[in-house]
Amino acid sequence: MAKLYYSISEVADMLELKQYVLRYWETEFPNIKPDKNRAGNRVYKEKDIENFKLVQKLLHEKKFTIKGARQYLKDLKKSSTQQKPTKTTNNKSNLSDLNTLKKVKLGLTDLLTTIQKYK
């Protein structure tokens, strides 16, 4: 079973990074906000670790700059919130799709009739 919280040293070891890098990324990326325990130490959840992994991939593998990675994450968050269609939009879209399918069916039926005439 996975732990609920990880210390900064555990996360740094997992990601093979220095602790100061994690602390710096916290200041640069608003989506990384670890909680703190009663002693004031950072405690990271799985979500925080996933965010660190994404940032690490963007910076180290894809060679993004800090600014570019921050913008990419901002755009990613924006696009994920925009993809949730409203119920009225979804119904209008379904009606439009249904009408299109009916037109296609009618066209195919006419095509089949024409083909059968020349057999």
N, CA and C atoms as a LAMMPS dump frame, in Angstrom:
ITEM: TIMESTEP
0
ITEM: NUMBER OF ATOMS
357
ITEM: BOX BOUNDS ff ff ff
-5.0000000000000000e+02 5.0000000000000000e+02
-5.0000000000000000e+02 5.0000000000000000e+02
-5.0000000000000000e+02 5.0000000000000000e+02
ITEM: ATOMS id mol type element x y z
1 1 1 N 0.842 -1.184 0
2 1 2 C 0 0 0
3 1 3 C 0.89 1.251 0
4 2 1 N 0.563 2.203 -0.813
5 2 2 C 1.339 3.43 -0.91
6 2 3 C 1.085 4.3 0.316
7 3 1 N 2.076 5.113 0.619
8 3 2 C 1.937 6.037 1.739
9 3 3 C 1.066 7.224 1.332
10 4 1 N 0.46 7.864 2.314
11 4 2 C -0.333 9.059 2.027
12 4 3 C 0.562 10.277 1.836
13 5 1 N 1.629 10.34 2.625
14 5 2 C 2.523 11.49 2.577
15 5 3 C 3.97 11.031 2.483
16 6 1 N 4.767 11.813 1.745
17 6 2 C 6.185 11.534 1.588
18 6 3 C 6.978 12.77 2.009
19 7 1 N 8.147 12.549 2.566
20 7 2 C 9.015 13.667 2.939
21 7 3 C 9.748 14.162 1.704
22 8 1 N 10.359 15.328 1.816
23 8 2 C 11.079 15.89 0.683
24 8 3 C 12.264 15.006 0.301
25 9 1 N 12.892 14.383 1.279
26 9 2 C 14.036 13.517 0.965
27 9 3 C 13.572 12.265 0.21
28 10 1 N 12.412 11.722 0.574
29 10 2 C 11.886 10.556 -0.134
30 10 3 C 11.548 10.9 -1.588
31 11 1 N 10.931 12.053 -1.789
32 11 2 C 10.562 12.475 -3.135
33 11 3 C 11.827 12.751 -3.958
34 12 1 N 12.795 13.415 -3.345
35 12 2 C 14.045 13.702 -4.045
36 12 3 C 14.741 12.41 -4.46
37 13 1 N 14.731 11.408 -3.598
38 13 2 C 15.333 10.12 -3.932
39 13 3 C 14.566 9.427 -5.062
40 14 1 N 13.23 9.48 -5.015
41 14 2 C 12.4 8.862 -6.051
42 14 3 C 12.705 9.437 -7.425
43 15 1 N 12.836 10.758 -7.471
44 15 2 C 13.001 11.451 -8.742
45 15 3 C 14.472 11.655 -9.123
46 16 1 N 15.356 11.238 -8.225
47 16 2 C 16.795 11.401 -8.425
48 16 3 C 17.16 12.867 -8.655
49 17 1 N 16.613 13.716 -7.79
50 17 2 C 16.876 15.149 -7.82
51 17 3 C 17.355 15.596 -6.446
52 18 1 N 17.923 16.773 -6.39
53 18 2 C 18.315 17.365 -5.11
54 18 3 C 17.09 18.037 -4.485
55 19 1 N 17.091 18.105 -3.164
56 19 2 C 15.957 18.704 -2.463
57 19 3 C 15.769 20.176 -2.833
58 20 1 N 16.861 20.891 -3.04
59 20 2 C 16.74 22.305 -3.364
60 20 3 C 16.054 22.515 -4.72
61 21 1 N 16.175 21.541 -5.628
62 21 2 C 15.5 21.626 -6.925
63 21 3 C 13.989 21.546 -6.713
64 22 1 N 13.563 20.629 -5.854
65 22 2 C 12.129 20.502 -5.564
66 22 3 C 11.593 21.785 -4.933
67 23 1 N 12.347 22.338 -3.993
68 23 2 C 11.901 23.582 -3.345
69 23 3 C 11.824 24.72 -4.357
70 24 1 N 12.779 24.767 -5.283
71 24 2 C 12.758 25.807 -6.317
72 24 3 C 11.551 25.631 -7.234
73 25 1 N 11.285 24.401 -7.654
74 25 2 C 10.143 24.163 -8.531
75 25 3 C 8.831 24.551 -7.859
76 26 1 N 8.759 24.388 -6.551
77 26 2 C 7.553 24.812 -5.829
78 26 3 C 7.304 26.301 -6.004
79 27 1 N 8.37 27.081 -6.054
80 27 2 C 8.21 28.53 -6.214
81 27 3 C 7.871 28.906 -7.642
82 28 1 N 8.264 28.083 -8.596
83 28 2 C 8.074 28.401 -10.01
84 28 3 C 6.778 27.86 -10.607
85 29 1 N 6.251 26.788 -10.038
86 29 2 C 5.063 26.153 -10.607
87 29 3 C 3.922 26.173 -9.593
88 30 1 N 2.874 26.943 -9.893
89 30 2 C 1.774 27.094 -8.933
90 30 3 C 0.98 25.812 -8.682
91 31 1 N 1.09 24.82 -9.552
92 31 2 C 0.333 23.583 -9.343
93 31 3 C 1.006 22.664 -8.327
94 32 1 N 2.187 23.022 -7.85
95 32 2 C 2.871 22.224 -6.832
96 32 3 C 2.793 22.979 -5.507
97 33 1 N 1.934 22.511 -4.649
98 33 2 C 1.727 23.145 -3.342
99 33 3 C 1.697 22.064 -2.259
100 34 1 N 2.836 21.692 -1.712
101 34 2 C 2.81 20.651 -0.679
102 34 3 C 2.234 21.175 0.635
103 35 1 N 1.659 20.26 1.375
104 35 2 C 1.195 20.608 2.716
105 35 3 C 2.404 20.627 3.642
106 36 1 N 2.184 21.132 4.844
107 36 2 C 3.244 21.086 5.85
108 36 3 C 2.684 20.424 7.102
109 37 1 N 3.526 19.65 7.768
110 37 2 C 3.082 18.998 8.997
111 37 3 C 3.199 19.968 10.179
112 38 1 N 2.92 19.491 11.366
113 38 2 C 2.955 20.361 12.551
114 38 3 C 4.333 20.946 12.809
115 39 1 N 5.351 20.212 12.411
116 39 2 C 6.724 20.684 12.611
117 39 3 C 7.143 21.682 11.525
118 40 1 N 6.294 21.86 10.514
119 40 2 C 6.6 22.799 9.445
120 40 3 C 7.344 22.165 8.276
121 41 1 N 7.496 20.853 8.294
122 41 2 C 8.179 20.164 7.2
123 41 3 C 7.211 19.904 6.052
124 42 1 N 7.733 19.963 4.844
125 42 2 C 6.899 19.692 3.67
126 42 3 C 6.518 18.22 3.638
127 43 1 N 5.266 17.969 3.31
128 43 2 C 4.804 16.595 3.11
129 43 3 C 4.085 16.555 1.763
130 44 1 N 4.475 15.601 0.946
131 44 2 C 3.993 15.524 -0.425
132 44 3 C 3.014 14.373 -0.589
133 45 1 N 1.955 14.637 -1.35
134 45 2 C 0.979 13.613 -1.705
135 45 3 C 1.346 13.058 -3.077
136 46 1 N 0.66 11.991 -3.476
137 46 2 C 0.9 11.385 -4.791
138 46 3 C 0.704 12.412 -5.913
139 47 1 N -0.297 13.27 -5.76
140 47 2 C -0.563 14.292 -6.781
141 47 3 C 0.641 15.21 -6.946
142 48 1 N 1.251 15.604 -5.838
143 48 2 C 2.441 16.459 -5.898
144 48 3 C 3.575 15.75 -6.626
145 49 1 N 3.739 14.473 -6.342
146 49 2 C 4.809 13.697 -6.97
147 49 3 C 4.563 13.581 -8.472
148 50 1 N 3.3 13.368 -8.865
149 50 2 C 2.968 13.308 -10.285
150 50 3 C 3.257 14.639 -10.972
151 51 1 N 2.958 15.74 -10.287
152 51 2 C 3.259 17.061 -10.844
153 51 3 C 4.768 17.249 -11.008
154 52 1 N 5.541 16.809 -10.016
155 52 2 C 7.001 16.883 -10.119
156 52 3 C 7.503 16.054 -11.308
157 53 1 N 6.935 14.868 -11.486
158 53 2 C 7.36 14.005 -12.596
159 53 3 C 7.073 14.674 -13.938
160 54 1 N 5.916 15.332 -14.04
161 54 2 C 5.566 16.022 -15.27
162 54 3 C 6.528 17.182 -15.525
163 55 1 N 6.81 17.957 -14.501
164 55 2 C 7.745 19.077 -14.637
165 55 3 C 9.129 18.553 -15.021
166 56 1 N 9.549 17.477 -14.378
167 56 2 C 10.853 16.888 -14.678
168 56 3 C 10.924 16.444 -16.14
169 57 1 N 9.856 15.832 -16.618
170 57 2 C 9.819 15.388 -18.01
171 57 3 C 9.892 16.579 -18.962
172 58 1 N 9.127 17.623 -18.668
173 58 2 C 9.126 18.801 -19.529
174 58 3 C 10.5 19.469 -19.56
175 59 1 N 11.117 19.61 -18.403
176 59 2 C 12.388 20.326 -18.329
177 59 3 C 13.569 19.486 -18.796
178 60 1 N 13.629 18.234 -18.39
179 60 2 C 14.812 17.419 -18.659
180 60 3 C 14.736 16.637 -19.966
181 61 1 N 13.566 16.109 -20.301
182 61 2 C 13.452 15.297 -21.504
183 61 3 C 13.05 16.127 -22.724
184 62 1 N 12.052 16.983 -22.546
185 62 2 C 11.56 17.766 -23.677
186 62 3 C 12.281 19.098 -23.82
187 63 1 N 13.167 19.408 -22.89
188 63 2 C 14.028 20.597 -22.937
189 63 3 C 13.253 21.918 -22.941
190 64 1 N 12.146 21.954 -22.214
191 64 2 C 11.409 23.205 -22.04
192 64 3 C 12.204 24.122 -21.119
193 65 1 N 11.987 25.427 -21.257
194 65 2 C 12.494 26.365 -20.253
195 65 3 C 11.494 26.37 -19.1
196 66 1 N 11.876 26.961 -17.988
197 66 2 C 10.945 27.078 -16.848
198 66 3 C 9.692 27.828 -17.301
199 67 1 N 9.9 28.933 -17.987
200 67 2 C 8.769 29.745 -18.447
201 67 3 C 7.895 28.951 -19.413
202 68 1 N 8.512 28.227 -20.332
203 68 2 C 7.766 27.43 -21.297
204 68 3 C 6.988 26.303 -20.636
205 69 1 N 7.604 25.65 -19.652
206 69 2 C 6.929 24.569 -18.928
207 69 3 C 5.749 25.119 -18.13
208 70 1 N 5.935 26.276 -17.514
209 70 2 C 4.86 26.901 -16.742
210 70 3 C 3.687 27.212 -17.674
211 71 1 N 3.967 27.759 -18.863
212 71 2 C 2.92 28.086 -19.827
213 71 3 C 2.233 26.815 -20.334
214 72 1 N 3.011 25.78 -20.595
215 72 2 C 2.46 24.502 -21.056
216 72 3 C 1.474 23.944 -20.03
217 73 1 N 1.857 23.963 -18.754
218 73 2 C 0.984 23.449 -17.698
219 73 3 C -0.272 24.311 -17.552
220 74 1 N -0.102 25.618 -17.719
221 74 2 C -1.248 26.528 -17.65
222 74 3 C -2.222 26.232 -18.788
223 75 1 N -1.688 26.042 -20.007
224 75 2 C -2.532 25.723 -21.163
225 75 3 C -3.191 24.359 -21.007
226 76 1 N -2.451 23.406 -20.447
227 76 2 C -2.98 22.06 -20.23
228 76 3 C -4.165 22.109 -19.269
229 77 1 N -4.023 22.88 -18.207
230 77 2 C -5.113 23.016 -17.237
231 77 3 C -6.318 23.71 -17.874
232 78 1 N -6.044 24.747 -18.673
233 78 2 C -7.12 25.487 -19.327
234 78 3 C -7.874 24.592 -20.307
235 79 1 N -7.159 23.803 -21.093
236 79 2 C -7.819 22.944 -22.08
237 79 3 C -8.611 21.824 -21.409
238 80 1 N -8.136 21.334 -20.277
239 80 2 C -8.873 20.27 -19.595
240 80 3 C -10.171 20.791 -18.987
241 81 1 N -10.197 22.057 -18.566
242 81 2 C -11.432 22.615 -18.019
243 81 3 C -12.406 22.997 -19.12
244 82 1 N -11.904 23.314 -20.321
245 82 2 C -12.788 23.689 -21.426
246 82 3 C -13.414 22.486 -22.095
247 83 1 N -12.887 21.288 -21.906
248 83 2 C -13.392 20.105 -22.58
249 83 3 C -14.662 19.555 -21.952
250 84 1 N -15.098 20.103 -20.843
251 84 2 C -16.314 19.629 -20.2
252 84 3 C -17.517 20.304 -20.859
253 85 1 N -18.25 19.602 -21.745
254 85 2 C -19.369 20.235 -22.439
255 85 3 C -20.562 20.411 -21.512
256 86 1 N -21.293 21.46 -21.778
257 86 2 C -22.522 21.665 -21.008
258 86 3 C -23.603 20.778 -21.59
259 87 1 N -24.641 20.555 -20.835
260 87 2 C -25.701 19.651 -21.251
261 87 3 C -26.424 20.181 -22.488
262 88 1 N -26.693 21.492 -22.558
263 88 2 C -27.401 22.054 -23.704
264 88 3 C -26.544 21.962 -24.961
265 89 1 N -25.256 22.227 -24.846
266 89 2 C -24.371 22.116 -26.004
267 89 3 C -24.328 20.68 -26.48
268 90 1 N -24.286 19.747 -25.552
269 90 2 C -24.215 18.341 -25.897
270 90 3 C -25.477 17.9 -26.638
271 91 1 N -26.65 18.362 -26.194
272 91 2 C -27.906 18 -26.855
273 91 3 C -27.962 18.567 -28.269
274 92 1 N -27.545 19.819 -28.456
275 92 2 C -27.537 20.434 -29.777
276 92 3 C -26.583 19.669 -30.689
277 93 1 N -25.458 19.293 -30.156
278 93 2 C -24.468 18.55 -30.926
279 93 3 C -25.033 17.199 -31.342
280 94 1 N -25.734 16.528 -30.431
281 94 2 C -26.334 15.229 -30.75
282 94 3 C -27.384 15.344 -31.848
283 95 1 N -28.2 16.405 -31.808
284 95 2 C -29.211 16.606 -32.845
285 95 3 C -28.558 16.863 -34.196
286 96 1 N -27.519 17.659 -34.195
287 96 2 C -26.799 17.945 -35.43
288 96 3 C -26.181 16.672 -35.994
289 97 1 N -25.585 15.86 -35.125
290 97 2 C -24.99 14.592 -35.546
291 97 3 C -26.061 13.654 -36.1
292 98 1 N -27.214 13.622 -35.47
293 98 2 C -28.31 12.766 -35.919
294 98 3 C -28.794 13.191 -37.302
295 99 1 N -28.949 14.495 -37.503
296 99 2 C -29.374 14.994 -38.822
297 99 3 C -28.345 14.661 -39.894
298 100 1 N -27.083 14.805 -39.558
299 100 2 C -26.017 14.469 -40.509
300 100 3 C -26.072 12.995 -40.868
301 101 1 N -26.249 12.14 -39.872
302 101 2 C -26.325 10.7 -40.124
303 101 3 C -27.529 10.344 -40.997
304 102 1 N -28.644 11.025 -40.767
305 102 2 C -29.833 10.773 -41.593
306 102 3 C -29.562 11.144 -43.045
307 103 1 N -28.865 12.272 -43.271
308 103 2 C -28.536 12.691 -44.634
309 103 3 C -27.59 11.692 -45.288
310 104 1 N -26.629 11.212 -44.543
311 104 2 C -25.687 10.218 -45.075
312 104 3 C -26.426 8.941 -45.44
313 105 1 N -27.325 8.508 -44.569
314 105 2 C -28.098 7.292 -44.829
315 105 3 C -28.932 7.446 -46.104
316 106 1 N -29.565 8.591 -46.254
317 106 2 C -30.379 8.853 -47.442
318 106 3 C -29.499 8.827 -48.703
319 107 1 N -28.345 9.446 -48.623
320 107 2 C -27.429 9.448 -49.764
321 107 3 C -26.953 8.046 -50.125
322 108 1 N -26.643 7.251 -49.12
323 108 2 C -26.198 5.881 -49.367
324 108 3 C -27.32 5.017 -49.946
325 109 1 N -28.525 5.25 -49.462
326 109 2 C -29.68 4.513 -49.994
327 109 3 C -29.873 4.849 -51.466
328 110 1 N -29.78 6.134 -51.825
329 110 2 C -29.897 6.546 -53.229
330 110 3 C -28.784 5.919 -54.069
331 111 1 N -27.588 5.895 -53.552
332 111 2 C -26.45 5.305 -54.26
333 111 3 C -26.668 3.816 -54.49
334 112 1 N -27.154 3.114 -53.472
335 112 2 C -27.43 1.69 -53.594
336 112 3 C -28.509 1.426 -54.648
337 113 1 N -29.548 2.264 -54.66
338 113 2 C -30.616 2.127 -55.646
339 113 3 C -30.054 2.313 -57.063
340 114 1 N -29.208 3.305 -57.241
341 114 2 C -28.613 3.57 -58.559
342 114 3 C -27.734 2.407 -58.991
343 115 1 N -26.962 1.858 -58.096
344 115 2 C -26.077 0.722 -58.409
345 115 3 C -26.914 -0.489 -58.818
346 116 1 N -28.009 -0.726 -58.106
347 116 2 C -28.836 -1.888 -58.4
348 116 3 C -29.533 -1.757 -59.751
349 117 1 N -29.789 -0.547 -60.226
350 117 2 C -30.398 -0.331 -61.54
351 117 3 C -29.479 -0.847 -62.647
352 118 1 N -28.174 -0.655 -62.484
353 118 2 C -27.229 -1.002 -63.538
354 118 3 C -26.646 -2.39 -63.415
355 119 1 N -27.148 -3.199 -62.521
356 119 2 C -26.666 -4.59 -62.391
357 119 3 C -27.321 -5.484 -63.381
